[in-house]
Amino acid sequence: MTEDGEDGGHVPVLAWTATLLCGLATAYNSGALMAAAPFMKIDLDLDSNTLQWVMISYMLVATVLVGVMGGFSDIFGRLRLLMIGAVMFSLGSAICLFADSGAMVIAGRSVQAVGGAGIFGTGVAVLTVATPERLRTLALGLWSAAVALGLGIGPLIGGMLTDLFDWRAIFAFDIVLLAAGFLACLVVARSHLVSEETAARTETDYAGAAFMMASLGALTLALSRGTESGWGSPEIVSLLIGSAVAGAGFFWREMRIEKPMFALRFFRRSSYVAAAVGTFISGFAMFGLIYYFNQFVQSPEGLRYSALASGAALLPCTMLFFVGSIALPRLLADADLRWPTTLGMVLMAAGFWLLRDLSADVSYADMWWKLGLIGLGLGLTFGLLPRVGMRDLPDSDTGQGSGVINVCLYVGFTFGIAACGVAVAAIRHTAVTTTIAGLSSGPVDRTGAIHDLVHGSNSAVAKVLQAFTDNDAAQLRAALGRALEHGFEGVVTILAFTSAIGAVLCAVLQRKSRAA
């Protein structure tokens, strides 16, 4: 299906529809799931670490596979790989839809990540070869809009589906969207609207991908379990050492291979360093906020919002992020981007710092404009930082240069949840330990009780509380409520300082780039 253009060309509506549906479905999923996370925790009786890994497992797998999808597209073809991605993501969604345990959801999310990497690794390429040159800027703009829209409205749609039906409906909606996208891809393939001609097969850096997965996976696992197992325990020390060794192997490999997955030579340019680090910080801040905001506002000890209400509460942030990330690159196409990107980081830092006073007594009127500051800052950084990195690269390096920045974004998503979780667990542990030391009742095994109160599932916490007298149990519940509030304060404080560091780096590194 095409529409004739004024110059006799065509508008590949069907190819656009197929690709954009797949991109939209993939982008929306993680944000939607974070809105439903508190309900999933209760329904499947998940502990805090397992719930984190429901989110993190997707990011880790996708981070590594996005970097090697170019090689797979040479093997399968661009459109075929997009279709395989849609099938794999749907399969992962189906596993999650029928999951009855945290392990099954994590497995489903990992399969989703394989599909998501296929979609994101080939979506731009499919749009490029399917679209006449005069329309490619529009097509790529629509791709960016679909991804930004998915990330922006994900929490709202996820909250709505969770309240109206169940958290599993999030995955059912994914399957519907991807089925429509897959059918459109079939028509595109049968109509030969996308050329599947590829260059000679390129060498794929599988060893680099394995090193990266081992290093990031071990470090993330250490972060998520450090407070629970003890930072000096053999388990955590072994994970940290393993992460360092695998990381060293990764960098050794990337410096010596002719066609690396993660080209380190780009980082010789200070503007590219600013773009990569700034993109990491933006992803870190966005997912750190959305995940822990939903945890706080939906908690009985927090604001007691429904899933839909929590998604709606984030709209000042998510919609300004969407509008800003789409509109600002066009408005500032020829501008010096040093100050707009620095301003974006400053707005994020200010918004996070002001959110430190969020508590169960704070009204939404005192909250929405602070979320708006963060959303505007994210719109500036998401929209402009990739352009900062790409401006100084030759055309032959733009594909790989963009891929490296995307890897930095996914790593930021992962560590935004994992690193902030360290602060939340530490604050909760201190509150519980201090309170339980002054109580006379309770189980003999105080160490086990503290562990379950800090890290356990809802049922494990309830079981521990039953071992205390009513008065002591009430004191522990109050302590857990205060820990929830202080934990969120700790998260936004970390995000504020991280964003402030990003502001300094954006200003200094881009100044050096201009001087050079």
C-alpha positions in Angstrom: 0.0 0.0 0.0 1.5 3.3 -1.1 0.4 6.8 -1.9 1.8 8.7 -4.9 4.0 11.6 -4.1 4.2 14.9 -6.0 7.5 13.9 -7.6 6.2 10.5 -8.8 7.6 8.7 -5.8 5.6 6.9 -3.2 4.9 7.0 0.5 5.5 3.5 1.8 2.6 3.6 4.3 2.4 -0.1 4.9 6.2 -0.5 5.5 6.0 2.5 7.9 3.0 1.0 9.7 4.6 -2.4 10.1 7.9 -1.0 11.5 6.3 1.7 13.8 3.8 -0.8 15.3 6.7 -3.1 16.3 8.7 -0.2 17.7 5.8 1.2 19.6 4.8 -2.1 21.2 8.4 -2.8 22.3 9.0 0.7 23.8 5.7 0.8 25.7 6.2 -2.5 27.5 8.9 -1.6 30.1 7.2 1.6 31.2 3.8 -0.2 31.4 5.3 -3.0 33.5 6.8 -0.6 36.0 3.3 0.9 36.7 2.1 -2.7 37.3 5.1 -3.8 39.3 3.5 -3.4 42.8 0.5 -5.5 41.8 2.8 -8.2 40.2 4.8 -8.3 43.5 1.6 -9.0 45.4 0.1 -11.4 42.9 3.2 -13.6 42.5 4.5 -12.9 46.0 7.8 -11.7 44.8 10.7 -10.4 46.9 12.3 -7.1 46.1 15.3 -8.6 44.3 13.2 -10.8 42.0 10.9 -7.8 41.2 14.0 -5.8 40.2 15.2 -8.6 38.0 11.9 -8.7 36.2 12.9 -5.2 34.9 16.6 -5.7 34.7 16.7 -9.0 32.8 15.2 -7.4 29.8 17.7 -4.5 29.8 20.7 -6.7 30.2 19.9 -9.1 27.3 18.8 -6.3 25.0 21.9 -4.2 25.8 24.2 -6.9 24.5 22.1 -8.1 21.6 21.4 -4.7 20.1 25.2 -4.5 19.4 25.3 -7.7 17.3 22.1 -7.4 15.4 23.9 -5.9 12.4 25.6 -9.3 11.8 22.3 -11.1 12.1 20.6 -8.8 9.6 23.3 -9.9 7.1 22.3 -13.5 7.8 18.5 -13.2 7.8 17.8 -9.9 6.0 16.5 -6.8 7.6 12.7 -7.4 7.2 13.0 -11.0 8.2 14.9 -10.1 11.3 12.3 -7.5 12.2 9.6 -10.2 11.8 11.7 -12.7 13.9 12.0 -10.0 16.5 8.2 -9.5 16.6 7.7 -13.2 17.0 10.2 -13.5 19.7 8.8 -10.6 21.6 5.3 -12.0 21.3 6.6 -15.4 22.6 8.2 -13.7 25.6 4.9 -11.8 26.2 3.0 -15.1 26.1 5.3 -16.7 28.6 4.8 -13.7 31.0 1.0 -13.7 30.3 0.8 -17.3 31.7 3.6 -17.0 34.3 2.9 -18.3 37.8 6.3 -17.4 39.3 8.9 -14.7 39.3 11.4 -17.0 37.5 8.9 -17.6 34.7 8.4 -13.8 34.3 12.1 -13.3 34.2 12.5 -16.0 31.5 9.7 -14.4 29.5 11.3 -10.9 29.8 14.6 -12.4 28.6 12.9 -13.8 25.5 11.2 -10.5 25.0 14.6 -8.8 25.0 15.8 -11.0 22.2 12.9 -9.8 20.1 13.2 -6.2 21.3 16.9 -6.2 20.2 15.9 -7.5 16.8 13.2 -4.8 16.4 15.4 -1.9 17.6 18.4 -3.3 15.7 16.7 -3.4 12.4 13.8 -0.9 12.6 15.8 2.1 11.3 17.4 0.0 8.5 14.0 -1.2 7.3 12.6 2.3 7.2 15.6 3.6 5.4 15.6 1.0 2.6 11.8 1.1 2.2 11.5 4.9 2.0 12.5 7.2 -0.9 15.4 9.5 -0.1 13.2 12.6 0.0 11.1 11.1 2.8 13.7 9.5 4.9 14.0 12.3 7.4 10.3 12.1 8.0 10.4 8.3 8.3 13.2 8.4 10.9 11.4 11.2 12.7 8.3 9.0 12.9 10.4 6.1 14.3 11.8 8.4 17.0 8.2 9.6 17.8 6.9 6.1 18.1 9.6 5.0 20.5 9.3 8.2 22.6 5.5 7.9 22.6 5.8 4.3 23.8 8.1 5.2 26.6 5.9 8.2 27.5 2.5 6.6 27.6 3.7 3.2 28.8 3.1 3.9 32.5 -0.4 5.3 31.8 -1.5 2.4 29.5 0.0 -0.1 31.9 -1.8 1.4 34.9 -5.1 1.5 33.0 -4.8 -2.1 31.9 -3.8 -3.2 35.4 -6.8 -1.4 37.0 -9.3 -2.5 34.4 -8.2 -6.1 34.0 -4.9 -7.4 35.5 -1.2 -6.8 35.0 -1.1 -9.7 32.6 -3.2 -7.6 30.2 -0.1 -5.5 29.5 1.4 -8.5 27.7 -1.8 -9.4 25.9 -1.8 -5.9 24.5 1.8 -6.4 23.3 0.8 -9.5 21.5 -2.1 -7.7 19.7 0.1 -4.8 18.6 2.9 -7.1 17.4 0.4 -9.4 15.6 -0.8 -6.4 13.6 2.8 -5.4 12.9 3.8 -8.9 11.9 0.8 -9.2 9.5 1.8 -5.9 8.0 5.4 -7.1 7.6 4.1 -10.2 5.7 2.3 -8.1 3.2 5.3 -5.9 2.8 7.5 -9.0 2.2 5.1 -10.5 -0.3 4.8 -7.2 -2.1 8.6 -6.8 -2.2 8.4 -3.3 -0.8 11.6 -3.7 1.2 14.8 -4.9 -0.5 16.5 -7.7 1.3 19.7 -7.4 -0.6 22.6 -7.2 1.9 26.3 -6.6 1.8 28.7 -9.4 2.3 28.4 -10.9 5.7 30.3 -9.0 8.3 32.3 -10.4 11.2 30.1 -10.3 14.3 31.8 -9.7 17.6 30.2 -12.5 19.6 33.2 -12.7 22.0 32.8 -9.0 22.8 29.1 -9.5 23.4 29.8 -12.5 25.8 32.4 -10.4 27.7 29.9 -7.5 28.0 27.1 -9.8 29.2 29.3 -11.4 31.8 30.6 -8.1 33.1 27.3 -6.3 33.3 25.4 -9.3 34.6 27.8 -10.0 37.4 28.0 -6.3 38.4 24.2 -5.9 38.4 23.7 -9.1 40.4 26.3 -7.9 42.9 24.4 -4.5 43.2 21.0 -6.2 43.7 22.3 -8.7 46.3 25.0 -6.7 48.1 22.8 -5.4 50.9 21.2 -8.8 51.4 24.3 -11.0 51.3 26.8 -8.4 52.7 29.3 -6.5 50.6 32.2 -8.4 52.0 30.6 -11.9 51.5 32.4 -14.4 49.2 29.4 -14.3 46.8 29.5 -10.5 46.3 33.3 -10.3 46.2 33.4 -13.1 43.6 30.8 -11.3 41.5 32.7 -8.0 41.6 36.0 -9.7 40.7 34.3 -11.6 37.9 32.7 -8.4 36.6 36.1 -6.7 36.6 37.9 -9.5 34.8 35.1 -9.8 32.2 35.1 -6.1 31.8 38.9 -6.0 31.2 38.5 -8.9 28.7 35.8 -6.8 26.9 38.0 -3.7 26.6 41.0 -5.8 25.6 38.9 -7.4 22.9 37.4 -4.2 21.6 40.8 -2.5 21.3 42.3 -5.3 19.2 39.5 -6.5 16.9 39.2 -4.9 13.5 35.4 -4.5 13.6 34.4 -4.2 17.3 30.9 -4.2 18.6 31.7 -1.2 20.9 34.2 1.1 19.0 36.3 2.8 21.6 37.9 5.1 19.1 34.7 7.3 19.2 35.6 8.2 22.8 38.6 10.2 21.6 36.2 13.0 20.8 35.0 14.9 23.9 31.7 15.7 22.3 31.0 12.0 21.9 32.0 11.3 25.5 29.5 14.0 26.5 26.8 12.3 24.4 27.5 8.8 25.7 27.8 9.7 29.4 24.8 12.1 29.2 22.7 9.4 27.5 23.6 6.9 30.2 22.6 9.4 32.9 19.3 10.2 31.2 18.4 6.5 31.0 19.6 6.0 34.6 17.4 8.9 35.8 14.3 8.0 33.8 14.0 4.4 34.8 15.2 5.1 38.3 12.4 7.6 38.7 9.6 5.7 37.1 10.3 2.4 38.9 10.7 3.8 42.4 8.0 6.5 42.0 5.5 3.7 41.3 6.7 1.7 44.2 6.2 4.7 46.5 2.9 6.2 45.3 1.1 2.9 45.1 2.2 1.7 48.5 -0.3 1.6 51.4 2.3 3.5 53.4 2.8 6.0 50.5 0.1 7.9 48.5 -2.1 4.8 47.9 -2.6 5.6 44.2 -4.1 3.0 41.9 -1.9 1.8 39.0 -3.9 4.1 36.6 -3.5 7.1 39.0 0.2 6.6 39.3 0.6 6.5 35.5 -1.5 9.6 35.2 0.5 11.3 37.9 3.6 10.8 35.8 2.1 12.5 32.7 3.7 15.9 33.3 7.1 14.1 33.1 6.4 11.6 30.4 4.5 13.9 28.0 7.0 16.7 28.3 9.7 14.1 27.6 7.8 12.9 24.5 7.1 16.4 23.1 10.6 17.7 24.0 12.5 14.7 22.5 10.6 15.0 19.2 10.2 18.8 18.8 13.5 20.2 20.2 15.9 18.5 17.8 14.0 20.2 14.9 13.8 23.6 16.6 17.5 23.5 17.5 18.7 21.7 14.4 21.5 24.2 13.6 22.1 25.5 17.2 25.1 25.1 19.5 23.8 22.3 21.7 26.1 22.8 24.6 23.8 25.0 26.6 20.5 23.2 25.8 21.8 19.9 26.9 23.4 21.4 30.0 20.1 23.1 30.8 18.4 19.7 30.4 20.6 18.2 33.0 20.2 21.2 35.3 16.4 20.9 35.1 16.5 17.2 35.9 18.8 17.9 38.9 16.4 20.6 40.2 13.3 18.5 39.7 14.8 15.5 41.5 16.1 17.7 44.4 12.7 19.3 44.9 11.0 15.9 44.9 12.9 15.0 48.1 10.0 16.3 50.2 7.5 13.9 48.6 5.7 12.1 51.4 2.3 10.6 52.2 1.1 14.1 53.3 2.1 15.9 50.0 -0.7 16.8 47.6 -0.4 16.3 43.8 -0.5 20.1 43.4 3.0 20.2 45.0 4.3 17.4 42.9 3.3 17.8 39.2 5.4 20.8 38.3 8.5 19.1 39.8 7.8 16.1 37.6 7.4 18.6 34.7 10.9 20.0 35.2 12.3 16.5 35.1 10.3 15.7 31.9 11.5 18.8 30.1 15.1 18.1 31.1 14.7 14.5 29.8 13.3 15.8 26.6 16.3 18.1 26.0 18.8 15.4 26.8 17.2 12.5 25.0 16.5 14.6 21.9 19.8 16.4 21.6 22.6 14.4 23.1 22.7 11.7 20.3 23.0 14.6 17.8 25.9 16.0 19.9 27.7 12.7 19.5 26.9 12.2 15.8 27.9 15.7 14.6 31.6 15.1 14.5 31.6 11.6 13.2 32.1 10.8 9.5 29.1 9.4 7.6 30.7 5.9 7.5 30.7 5.7 11.3 27.2 7.0 12.0 25.5 3.6 12.2 28.0 2.2 14.7 28.3 5.4 16.6 24.6 5.5 17.1 24.6 1.9 18.2 27.2 2.6 20.9 25.1 5.5 22.3 22.1 3.2 22.3 24.1 0.6 24.4 24.9 3.4 26.9 21.2 4.2 27.1 20.3 0.6 27.9 23.1 0.3 30.4 21.7 3.5 32.1 18.2 1.9 32.2 19.6 -1.2 33.9 21.7 0.6 36.5 19.0 3.2 37.2 17.0 0.4 38.8 19.8 -1.6 40.3 22.0 1.2 41.8 19.0 3.1 43.3 17.9 -0.3 44.7 21.1 -0.4 46.8 20.1 2.9 48.5 16.5 1.7 49.1 17.6 -1.6 50.6 20.3 0.1 52.8 17.8 2.6 54.2 15.2 -0.1 54.8 17.8 -2.3 56.6 18.9 0.5 58.9 15.3 1.4 59.8 14.3 -2.3 60.5 17.5 -3.1 62.5 17.2 0.0 64.7 13.6 -0.6 65.4 13.8 -4.3 66.1 16.7 -3.8 68.5 14.3 -2.0 70.9 11.5 -4.6 70.8 11.1 -7.3 73.4 8.9 -9.7 71.5 9.6 -11.5 68.2 11.4 -14.6 66.9 14.6 -15.9 68.3 16.3 -15.6 65.0 16.5 -11.8 64.7 18.9 -12.0 61.7 16.4 -14.0 59.7 13.6 -11.7 60.7 15.5 -8.6 59.6 16.4 -10.3 56.3 12.7 -11.1 55.6 11.5 -7.7 56.6 14.0 -5.9 54.4 14.1 -8.2 51.3 11.2 -10.6 51.6 8.0 -10.9 49.8 4.7 -9.6 51.2 3.8 -13.0 52.7 7.3 -13.3 54.3 6.9 -9.9 55.9 3.4 -10.7 57.2 4.7 -14.0 58.6 7.5 -12.2 60.5 5.1 -9.6 61.9 2.9 -12.3 63.3 5.7 -13.3 65.6 5.6 -9.9 67.4 3.0 -8.5 69.8 0.5 -6.2 68.2 2.2 -3.1 69.6 5.7 -4.2 68.4 4.3 -5.2 65.0 2.7 -1.7 64.7 6.1 -0.1 65.5 7.7 -2.2 62.7 5.0 -1.3 60.2 5.6 2.4 61.1 9.3 1.9 60.6 8.7 0.3 57.2 6.5 3.2 56.2 9.2 5.7 57.2 11.8 3.6 55.3 9.7 3.7 52.2 9.5 7.5 52.3 13.2 7.9 53.2 14.1 5.3 50.5 12.4 7.4 47.8 14.1 10.5 49.1 17.4 8.6 48.8 16.6 7.6 45.2 15.8 11.2 44.0 18.9 12.5 45.9 21.1 10.1 44.0 19.3 11.1 40.7 19.8 14.8 41.5 23.5 14.4 42.1 23.9 12.2 39.1 22.1 14.8 36.9 24.2 17.6 38.4 27.4 15.7 37.4 25.9 15.3 33.9 25.3 19.0 33.7 29.0 19.7 34.5 30.2 17.1 32.0 27.9 18.4 29.2 29.2 22.0 29.7 32.9 21.1 30.1 33.2 18.4 27.4 31.3 20.3 24.7 33.4 23.4 25.5 36.6 21.3 24.9 35.1 20.0 21.7 34.4 23.5 20.4 37.8 24.6 21.3 39.3 21.7 19.4 
